[in-house]
Amino acid sequence: MHRFYLPALPRDAADFPLSRGDARKILRVLKLDRGDEVWLWDEEGREYRAVITKTAGMSVYVRVLEERGRDVESPLRLALVQGIPKGDKFEFIIQKATELGVWRIYPAVTERTVVRIPAERRESRLRRWQAVAREAARQCGRVQIPQVMPAAPLDEILTCDHDPAAHRMFLWERETGDNSLKGYLLSRAQSPAAPVYVFVGPEGGFSAREAELARSCGCAAVTLGSRILRTETAALIGLSLILYEWGDLGG
């Protein structure tokens, strides 16, 4: 059944209209009509079974039939701090990280970040990134949308206040094999209440200065192995390993 996002479910009307964008998709793409059922979900993580009661022009009205609880969110509060890569790679990373179950995404401007977002385009770019996360959450059946934070310098993200109990793993290809992500995960227990941050560099990785700053800020510099991975590969492998060992990936 098709799913559509609502910022908030109206409480004072039996029948209410969906957004114009969703109505257009329902009528022109999906070819749904009165009597067809859809799933709705809101920003509070609730999901509802609803029926289309009326179509008028490019408007679609629905009525909620039942609320359904779904336990699909990861118990792990996992945040990705991603050096902004070139092209459309970052949108791909947002999409896949959302599917995996991340809680929050921080776009980081690093020493080797090539992309520079003009001040006048930062707000629209953030809206675009958040829309990518919302659509990915809709497609994969999540009931919570990861929050994409405004782009910020890596130094600022590293030095901002974090939960002292948080785990902060800094993926660096120049770290020795003794300090591996696998070893870190196996040697430590994870409390569900403590957030987990994983830092991934852009193309070219992090600089030695950034790695040293990360260590001074309490991060554990770890490696994913002897082979150099693309930034999008490193991000998804790192997230997957953490979610497999400490989260719910794999059942």
C-alpha positions in Angstrom: 0.0 0.0 0.0 1.3 3.5 -0.9 2.5 5.7 2.0 2.3 9.5 2.3 3.8 11.9 4.8 1.9 14.4 6.9 3.6 17.0 9.1 0.6 16.6 11.5 -2.7 14.7 11.2 -5.7 17.1 11.4 -7.8 16.2 14.5 -10.9 18.3 13.8 -12.2 16.9 10.5 -13.4 13.5 9.4 -12.2 14.1 5.8 -9.2 16.2 5.0 -7.1 17.0 1.8 -3.6 15.7 1.2 -0.9 18.0 -0.1 -1.1 19.1 -3.7 2.1 17.2 -4.5 0.7 14.0 -3.0 -2.7 14.5 -4.7 -0.9 14.9 -8.1 1.0 11.7 -7.6 -2.2 9.8 -6.5 -4.2 11.0 -9.5 -1.7 11.2 -12.3 0.9 8.6 -11.4 -0.7 6.0 -9.2 -4.2 6.4 -10.7 -5.9 5.8 -7.4 -9.5 6.8 -6.9 -12.3 7.0 -4.3 -12.4 3.9 -2.2 -8.7 3.1 -2.5 -6.7 2.9 0.7 -3.3 4.5 1.5 -1.0 4.7 4.6 -0.3 8.0 6.2 2.4 8.8 8.7 3.3 11.9 10.7 6.3 13.5 12.2 5.5 11.9 15.6 6.1 8.5 14.2 2.5 7.4 14.0 1.0 5.6 11.0 -2.6 5.5 9.8 -4.6 3.4 7.4 -6.8 5.8 5.4 -9.3 5.7 2.5 -9.8 8.1 -0.3 -13.2 9.6 0.1 -13.3 12.3 -2.6 -11.3 13.6 -5.6 -12.1 17.1 -6.9 -9.9 18.6 -9.6 -6.3 18.1 -8.3 -7.5 17.6 -4.7 -7.7 14.3 -2.9 -9.5 13.9 0.4 -9.0 11.0 2.8 -10.5 9.7 6.0 -8.5 7.8 8.7 -9.7 4.3 9.4 -7.3 3.2 12.0 -4.0 4.0 13.7 -1.2 1.4 13.6 1.8 1.2 15.8 5.1 0.0 14.1 8.3 -0.9 15.8 10.7 -0.3 12.9 13.1 2.2 14.3 16.6 1.2 15.4 17.3 1.3 19.1 20.6 2.9 18.3 20.9 6.7 18.1 23.4 6.7 15.3 24.6 9.9 13.7 26.6 10.3 10.5 29.1 13.2 10.2 29.8 13.2 6.5 32.4 15.3 4.7 30.4 16.7 1.8 31.4 14.9 -1.4 31.1 16.2 -5.0 28.1 15.8 -7.3 25.1 13.9 -6.1 27.0 11.5 -3.9 25.7 13.2 -0.7 22.1 12.7 -1.7 22.9 9.0 -2.3 24.5 8.8 1.1 21.5 10.5 2.8 19.1 8.1 1.1 21.0 4.9 2.0 21.8 6.1 5.6 18.1 6.7 6.1 17.3 3.2 4.9 19.9 1.8 7.3 18.2 3.6 10.2 20.4 6.6 11.1 19.0 9.2 13.6 20.8 12.3 12.4 23.1 13.5 9.5 25.7 16.3 9.8 27.1 17.6 6.5 30.7 18.6 7.3 33.0 21.1 5.5 36.5 19.7 5.8 39.9 20.8 4.6 39.5 18.5 1.5 35.9 19.3 0.8 35.7 20.6 -2.8 32.1 21.6 -2.7 31.4 25.2 -1.4 27.8 26.1 -0.9 27.1 29.9 -1.3 25.4 31.4 1.7 22.3 32.3 -0.4 21.8 28.6 -1.4 22.4 26.9 2.0 18.8 27.0 3.1 17.4 25.6 -0.2 20.1 23.0 -0.2 19.2 21.9 3.3 15.6 21.7 2.3 16.5 19.5 -0.6 18.6 17.2 1.6 15.8 16.9 4.2 13.4 16.1 1.4 15.7 13.3 0.2 15.7 11.9 3.8 11.9 12.2 4.0 11.3 10.4 0.7 13.8 7.6 1.6 12.0 7.2 5.0 8.7 6.9 3.1 10.0 4.3 0.7 11.7 2.1 3.3 8.8 2.1 5.7 10.3 4.1 8.5 8.1 6.2 10.8 10.8 8.7 11.8 12.7 10.9 9.4 16.4 11.5 10.1 17.2 15.1 10.8 19.7 16.6 8.3 21.6 19.4 10.1 22.9 22.6 8.5 26.3 22.2 6.9 29.1 23.3 9.3 32.9 23.2 9.5 34.2 19.9 10.8 36.1 21.7 13.6 32.9 23.2 14.8 31.1 19.8 14.8 34.0 18.2 16.6 34.2 20.9 19.3 30.5 21.4 20.0 29.1 19.9 23.1 28.2 16.2 22.9 26.9 13.7 25.4 30.0 12.6 27.4 28.7 9.0 27.2 28.6 9.1 23.4 30.8 7.0 21.2 32.6 9.0 18.5 34.3 6.9 15.8 36.6 8.8 13.3 37.2 6.7 10.2 40.7 7.4 9.0 42.5 5.4 6.3 45.9 6.2 7.8 45.1 4.6 11.1 46.9 1.4 11.9 45.2 -2.0 11.6 45.4 -2.4 15.4 42.9 0.4 15.8 40.1 -1.1 13.7 36.4 -0.3 13.7 35.7 -4.0 14.2 38.0 -4.1 17.3 36.4 -1.0 18.7 32.9 -2.4 18.4 33.8 -5.8 19.9 35.7 -4.4 22.8 33.0 -2.1 24.1 29.4 -2.4 25.2 26.8 0.0 23.9 24.2 1.6 26.0 21.0 2.2 24.0 20.7 5.6 25.6 24.1 6.8 24.4 24.3 8.3 20.9 26.9 7.1 18.4 28.7 9.4 16.0 30.7 8.1 13.0 32.9 10.6 11.1 33.6 10.0 7.4 35.8 12.2 5.2 35.0 13.5 1.7 37.0 12.4 -1.4 40.7 12.4 -0.2 39.7 11.6 3.4 40.6 13.6 6.4 43.8 15.5 6.9 46.4 14.6 9.6 45.5 17.8 11.4 41.8 16.9 11.5 42.6 13.4 12.8 44.7 14.9 15.6 41.9 17.4 16.4 39.4 14.5 16.5 41.6 12.6 18.9 41.9 15.6 21.2 38.1 16.0 21.2 37.6 12.4 22.4 37.1 10.6 19.1 38.6 7.1 18.5 40.4 7.1 15.2 39.7 3.7 13.5 40.3 2.0 10.2 38.0 -0.1 8.0 40.9 -2.1 6.7 43.9 -2.0 4.3 41.9 -1.0 1.2 41.0 2.6 0.4 37.2 3.0 0.1 35.3 5.7 -1.7 33.6 8.1 0.7 30.1 6.8 0.0 31.3 3.2 0.4 33.1 4.0 3.7 30.0 5.7 5.1 27.6 2.9 4.4 30.0 0.1 5.4 30.8 2.0 8.7 27.1 2.5 9.5 26.2 -1.1 8.6 28.9 -2.6 10.8 27.9 -0.4 13.8 24.2 -1.2 13.3 24.9 -4.9 12.9 27.0 -5.2 16.0 25.2 -2.7 18.3 21.8 -2.1 16.6 19.1 -4.2 14.9 20.6 -4.7 11.4 20.3 -8.4 10.6 17.3 -9.0 12.8 
